[in-house]
Amino acid sequence: MGEGSKFSYGKTEERRLSLENIKKDIIIIGHKNPDTDSICSVLAYTNLKKKLKQETNYIAARAGNVSSETRFVLDYFQVEEPKLVKNVKTQVEDIHIKIVPGFDKEVSIKKVWTFMQEGKHSTVPILDHQHLIGLVTVGDITKSYMNVYDNCLLSQAKTPYRNIVETIEGLILSGEEDACFDQGKVLIFAANPDMMEYYIEEKDLVILGNREESQLCAIERGASCIIICEGATVSMTISQLAKEKHCTIITTPYDTYTVARLINQSIPLRFVMIKENLVTFSLKDYLDEIKEIMANSRYRNFPVLDEKGKYKGMIARRDLL
């Protein structure tokens, strides 16, 4: 059975699959150990379908050897016998494969969460040059939201500043977007600078308002990044000092509360994705052999890979019920 071939069981039933808008062959086949009626019906129906729907490639096939009687008939009318198909079990490629786009491991969980909500996807593949390296589910992202008391989560995830800028719809005024926040904790300060000195440590990320003395204090205390909220302007003095101290400055139109709520969503997918013991299937796997695997897995959606190990799409447990 060639890749991409689809079967029609019996004399008139058809089964189709559309995968990535690729044109598929449809094989028309009769019963096992075919007699003359079965072979002739297949040939006649295939010819009819070709005339009715010429854009589809219909192929006549048989599920067993041709008898001497049938061969005499075929020779008499000078008709080539249908191709032999030894296996007609339903494979993964024979069912609907949902094309769920993959994401790079550095993409923020906020971006993927938005995609999931808009497309009603519960599982998203993480790809590297079309090769599957992990999965992210709604549950994985939800769990990351619950770690609101861990103010070192952002640095543990080595979060790129570009993710932070994108998540809080900000603008970077000093520093490099390609750099990462990989040390320190996240702090929110609305207190006076005298109080800040007791809390801010080197490499921290500090969320601030428009008070210049607070911004100055954070930079002098060695903060690796300050986020200035509510679109407040940044003076030349602050900008120059930030460059000298290698401190990243990001401005955002959001208030401090909103930034604090959003910022953990800038964490890259690699920090929350599942990458061990992934359950995947190939296009050639038989459905009756994978049903039990699906039933014993806690997941409902499973990636499908081609013969080269490249990601092709997702199948759901409900598709096999």
Steps between C-alpha positions, in 0.01 A plus 500: 500500500660825388514807723195717458282221357143490624270200493139439408373187677234301311388592151365849554628637832773766499734627765695818457764700684609853443845568642667835437291545186698229321315311227443141611448175313177315570526124465178313421506142622266202527476223757774258599558199264316681218292319239428625151205714615720675756782574254266618226306722742823663614610567142160636397463723805855633466437588137174674591663707776781607268248629249291679764784651699810526286701714743529206742724201433289185543684167498343156459632240746439148628543338842596154374622294207314495168335165423550323167141581404551872569830502317328351192244782505769766539710354220199469275413869536869600514463669838791525742432337835467734806804553719538267798462656845606265778395710798181705535524589868421861578811708565552838664525664158151372418330713765469873549829654609456845647759748380598682820790743436816450704691763698863575575614421854591867565147629435320640806224300666271803460525478120422128502220542754334756273536261205347215701202707609428634153534162327361287784819290510580309819845379389766679293822348359840662554718458192859541392522499118174302484632239745299456819691593817211542743133563569312765693149444632249740651571336835875571474435869442239517775750352748754768409242767592469352848865574585417861582700495823827395334665830413803321354298309240584742220876471552483123549337479158771724350231717347601705193432872532324487164236275661452746784468792257244310291297383799461840664478678163803701595792681338865439578693825550830359619655156464463215252179308426702186433643500853336298778394568854681205658588613852319669785138542601205712391402788728221760493580829668273790573674582829757775553867442406605460865288184525613371161863480609415219742337281234665553163802284429729474200347348185140552619219611266307789648152619398466873564287806450601845378702609806850578374662458840366142516631427151838643595514293818420175318773556242759597762414190703598287198161401356542323166169635371243761598149512358344845508121491496214715373702633206710726722781687329863419578746781553837524327666460840329166561567380144869588521545337841321185378743468209798544731367239744383263221143521627216426261216753497153400377199731495139380486157665487371262769487577873713313752221261600437394140871459427539285812211280381632470146873466542513128582322437170820606322670175610618299195330173410814295562454561873150349516490257207492122538806347336535159663307182415302659220235274345513536122369301204609461141287526189541125448387389847184287506207637696416171668854494641506855638156508663626336818799735518265797475262358758783459753638850448390806696512705181217541254697624199804336342758621246536317168844472338598395149763240409775763545379593847356834393181629656187468282209582732294378797246226552254490788390203707140570406587446131537127571178453694 
